[in-house]
């Protein structure tokens, strides 16, 4: 059986957060739109228990071991 086409993904770099990943991987979008897109494509990361009660994206940490999809599902 042949492999299927895979979605583009990355492993975060040390110190990455949603903002740095968005600006690096989706530079054509505004930062806010890029963050929203990434979070919607990566609910397995974004919906992880946050470290606080604010909706601020910094409270939803990205770990170096996370797989972050940088394109929408096909």
Backbone as a printed PyTorch tensor [residue, N CA C, xyz], in Angstrom:
tensor([[[ 0.8420, -1.1720,  0.0000],
         [ 0.0000,  0.0000,  0.0000],
         [ 0.8940,  1.2450,  0.0000]],

        [[ 0.5900,  2.1910, -0.8450],
         [ 1.3600,  3.4350, -0.9360],
         [ 0.9690,  4.3850,  0.1940]],

        [[ 1.9310,  5.1750,  0.6020],
         [ 1.6500,  6.1760,  1.6220],
         [ 0.7920,  7.2880,  1.0330]],

        [[-0.0450,  7.8590,  1.8730],
         [-0.8630,  8.9810,  1.4270],
         [-0.1230, 10.2860,  1.6920]],

        [[-0.5980, 11.3480,  1.0860],
         [-0.0120, 12.6670,  1.3150],
         [-0.2850, 13.0720,  2.7580]],

        [[ 0.7410, 13.5640,  3.4290],
         [ 0.6210, 13.9540,  4.8290],
         [ 0.5000, 15.4700,  4.9540]],

        [[-0.2190, 15.9100,  5.9780],
         [-0.2910, 17.3470,  6.2650],
         [ 1.0780, 17.8470,  6.7040]],

        [[ 1.4080, 19.0760,  6.3400],
         [ 2.6640, 19.6720,  6.7780],
         [ 2.5920, 19.9050,  8.2790]],

        [[ 3.6900, 19.5880,  8.9530],
         [ 3.7430, 19.7630, 10.4000],
         [ 5.1730, 20.0960, 10.8090]],

        [[ 5.2930, 20.5940, 12.0300],
         [ 6.6070, 20.9200, 12.5930],
         [ 6.6500, 20.4790, 14.0480]],

        [[ 7.8440, 20.3840, 14.5900],
         [ 8.0400, 20.3040, 16.0300],
         [ 8.4440, 21.7030, 16.4630]],

        [[ 7.8560, 22.2460, 17.5240],
         [ 8.2300, 23.5820, 17.9850],
         [ 9.7060, 23.6630, 18.3720]],

        [[10.2630, 24.8450, 18.1670],
         [11.6250, 25.1050, 18.5990],
         [11.5990, 25.5260, 20.0660]],

        [[12.7230, 25.4760, 20.7100],
         [12.8240, 25.8840, 22.1040],
         [12.3150, 27.3190, 22.2630]],

        [[11.4300, 27.5360, 23.2000],
         [10.8920, 28.8680, 23.4600],
         [ 9.7320, 29.2760, 22.5690]],

        [[ 9.3000, 28.3930, 21.6720],
         [ 8.1800, 28.7310, 20.7930],
         [ 6.8830, 28.8710, 21.5700]],

        [[ 5.9920, 29.6780, 21.0310],
         [ 4.6180, 29.7850, 21.4990],
         [ 3.7590, 29.9710, 20.2560]],

        [[ 2.4590, 30.1270, 20.4290],
         [ 1.5780, 30.2490, 19.2660],
         [ 1.9800, 31.4320, 18.3850]],

        [[ 2.3680, 32.5390, 18.9980],
         [ 2.7200, 33.7450, 18.2460],
         [ 3.9770, 33.5300, 17.3900]],

        [[ 5.0060, 32.9310, 17.9450],
         [ 6.2450, 32.7420, 17.1760],
         [ 6.0530, 31.7210, 16.0630]],

        [[ 5.2970, 30.6750, 16.3430],
         [ 5.0260, 29.6760, 15.3050],
         [ 4.1940, 30.2920, 14.1910]],

        [[ 3.1880, 31.0770, 14.5550],
         [ 2.3310, 31.7240, 13.5560],
         [ 3.1210, 32.6500, 12.6510]],

        [[ 3.9800, 33.4730, 13.2420],
         [ 4.7260, 34.4280, 12.4140],
         [ 5.7460, 33.7250, 11.5150]],

        [[ 6.2800, 32.6110, 11.9530],
         [ 7.2730, 31.8810, 11.1580],
         [ 6.6210, 31.0300, 10.0610]],

        [[ 5.5020, 30.4070, 10.3670],
         [ 4.9360, 29.4370,  9.4270],
         [ 3.8260, 29.9930,  8.5420]],

        [[ 3.1710, 31.0570,  8.9770],
         [ 2.0730, 31.6430,  8.1980],
         [ 2.2730, 33.1530,  8.0540]],

        [[ 3.3880, 33.5760,  7.4680],
         [ 3.7080, 35.0010,  7.4220],
         [ 2.7630, 35.8470,  6.5720]],

        [[ 2.0040, 35.2310,  5.6970],
         [ 1.0910, 35.9980,  4.8300],
         [-0.1910, 36.4090,  5.5440]],

        [[-0.4630, 35.7870,  6.7010],
         [-1.6630, 36.1280,  7.4760],
         [-1.2970, 37.0980,  8.5830]],

        [[-2.2920, 37.8320,  9.0600],
         [-2.0420, 38.6480, 10.2510],
         [-1.7240, 37.6910, 11.3890]],

        [[-1.0250, 38.1680, 12.3900],
         [-0.6460, 37.3000, 13.5110],
         [-1.8810, 36.6930, 14.1670]],

        [[-2.9110, 37.5020, 14.3790],
         [-4.1270, 37.0030, 15.0330],
         [-4.8090, 35.9260, 14.2040]],

        [[-4.9050, 36.1490, 12.8850],
         [-5.5230, 35.1480, 12.0030],
         [-4.6840, 33.8810, 11.9420]],

        [[-3.3750, 34.0220, 11.9150],
         [-2.4880, 32.8580, 11.8700],
         [-2.5980, 32.0410, 13.1560]],

        [[-2.6250, 32.7170, 14.2990],
         [-2.7750, 32.0110, 15.5790],
         [-4.1070, 31.2690, 15.6100]],

        [[-5.1820, 31.9320, 15.1930],
         [-6.5030, 31.2920, 15.1890],
         [-6.5130, 30.0570, 14.2890]],

        [[-5.8880, 30.1620, 13.1190],
         [-5.8350, 29.0190, 12.2010],
         [-5.0530, 27.8740, 12.8310]],

        [[-3.8670, 28.1680, 13.3500],
         [-3.0420, 27.1180, 13.9650],
         [-3.7810, 26.4320, 15.1090]],

        [[-4.4260, 27.2100, 15.9530],
         [-5.1260, 26.6080, 17.0900],
         [-6.2990, 25.7490, 16.6270]],

        [[-6.9840, 26.1540, 15.5600],
         [-8.1020, 25.3420, 15.0770],
         [-7.6230, 24.0500, 14.4240]],

        [[-6.4070, 24.0520, 13.8630],
         [-5.8500, 22.8480, 13.2370],
         [-5.1470, 21.9580, 14.2530]],

        [[-4.9470, 22.4480, 15.4710],
         [-4.1740, 21.7330, 16.4890],
         [-4.9070, 21.6720, 17.8180]],

        [[-6.1680, 21.2700, 17.7630],
         [-6.9610, 21.2070, 18.9940],
         [-6.3500, 20.2430, 20.0120]],

        [[-5.6230, 19.2430, 19.5320],
         [-4.9780, 18.2930, 20.4390],
         [-3.9510, 18.9900, 21.3270]],

        [[-3.4510, 20.1410, 20.9100],
         [-2.5100, 20.9300, 21.7170],
         [-3.2450, 22.0640, 22.4130]],

        [[-4.0490, 22.8040, 21.6590],
         [-4.7080, 23.9890, 22.2040],
         [-5.6780, 23.6560, 23.3260]],

        [[-6.3400, 22.5230, 23.2590],
         [-7.3380, 22.1830, 24.2750],
         [-6.7330, 21.4870, 25.4890]],

        [[-5.4290, 21.3110, 25.4940],
         [-4.7530, 20.7780, 26.6670],
         [-5.0430, 21.7200, 27.8320]],

        [[-5.0720, 21.1960, 29.0240],
         [-5.3280, 22.0350, 30.1990],
         [-4.3700, 23.2180, 30.2020]],

        [[-4.9210, 24.4060, 30.3710],
         [-4.0910, 25.6060, 30.3850],
         [-3.4760, 25.7910, 31.7670]],

        [[-2.5200, 26.7000, 31.8410],
         [-1.8410, 26.9470, 33.1110],
         [-2.4730, 28.1040, 33.8650]],

        [[-3.5930, 28.6180, 33.3880],
         [-4.2780, 29.7190, 34.0590],
         [-5.7240, 29.7680, 33.6200]],

        [[-6.4020, 30.8470, 33.9520],
         [-7.8190, 30.9580, 33.6310],
         [-8.1040, 31.9710, 32.5320]],

        [[-7.0940, 32.6970, 32.0650],
         [-7.2790, 33.6970, 31.0180],
         [-7.2930, 33.0180, 29.6530]],

        [[-8.0560, 33.5770, 28.6980],
         [-8.0430, 33.0060, 27.3440],
         [-6.7870, 33.3560, 26.5550]],

        [[-5.8430, 34.0590, 27.1570],
         [-4.6030, 34.4490, 26.4900],
         [-3.9060, 33.2040, 25.9340]],

        [[-3.4260, 33.3080, 24.6950],
         [-2.8040, 32.1500, 24.0430],
         [-1.5440, 31.6870, 24.7480]],

        [[-0.8770, 32.5520, 25.5010],
         [ 0.3420, 32.1560, 26.2020],
         [ 0.0460, 31.1590, 27.3180]],

        [[-1.1980, 31.0620, 27.7340],
         [-1.5550, 30.1320, 28.7950],
         [-1.8530, 28.7340, 28.2600]],

        [[-1.8010, 28.5790, 26.9600],
         [-1.9760, 27.2730, 26.3240],
         [-0.6180, 26.9070, 25.7410]],

        [[ 0.2540, 26.3360, 26.5620],
         [ 1.6420, 26.1400, 26.1460],
         [ 1.8170, 25.1570, 24.9960]],

        [[ 2.8670, 25.3940, 24.2480],
         [ 3.2940, 24.5150, 23.1770],
         [ 4.5880, 23.8720, 23.6600]],

        [[ 4.6330, 22.5600, 23.6190],
         [ 5.8080, 21.8350, 24.0900],
         [ 6.6860, 21.4120, 22.9130]],

        [[ 7.9880, 21.2860, 23.1150],
         [ 8.8700, 20.8650, 22.0240],
         [ 8.5170, 19.4970, 21.4400]],

        [[ 7.8310, 18.6740, 22.1950],
         [ 7.4580, 17.3460, 21.7100],
         [ 6.1260, 17.3310, 20.9570]],

        [[ 5.4190, 18.4680, 20.9190],
         [ 4.1310, 18.5400, 20.2190],
         [ 4.3430, 18.5050, 18.7110]],

        [[ 3.4250, 17.8670, 18.0240],
         [ 3.3830, 17.9430, 16.5760],
         [ 2.3830, 19.0360, 16.2450]],

        [[ 2.8500, 20.0680, 15.5350],
         [ 1.9980, 21.2060, 15.1880],
         [ 1.7440, 21.1830, 13.6970]],

        [[ 0.4620, 21.0300, 13.3270],
         [ 0.0880, 21.0700, 11.9050],
         [ 0.1070, 22.5140, 11.4530]],

        [[ 0.7300, 22.7630, 10.3000],
         [ 0.8350, 24.1260,  9.7860],
         [ 0.0380, 24.3140,  8.4980]],

        [[-0.8990, 23.4040,  8.2700],
         [-1.8570, 23.5520,  7.1800],
         [-3.1530, 22.8730,  7.5890]],

        [[-4.2220, 23.2870,  6.9490],
         [-5.5520, 22.7560,  7.2710],
         [-5.6540, 21.2890,  6.8720]],

        [[-6.5990, 20.5660,  7.4780],
         [-6.8240, 19.1720,  7.0500],
         [-7.2330, 19.1460,  5.5840]],

        [[-6.8780, 18.0860,  4.9250],
         [-7.2140, 17.9440,  3.4910],
         [-8.5860, 17.3500,  3.3340]]])
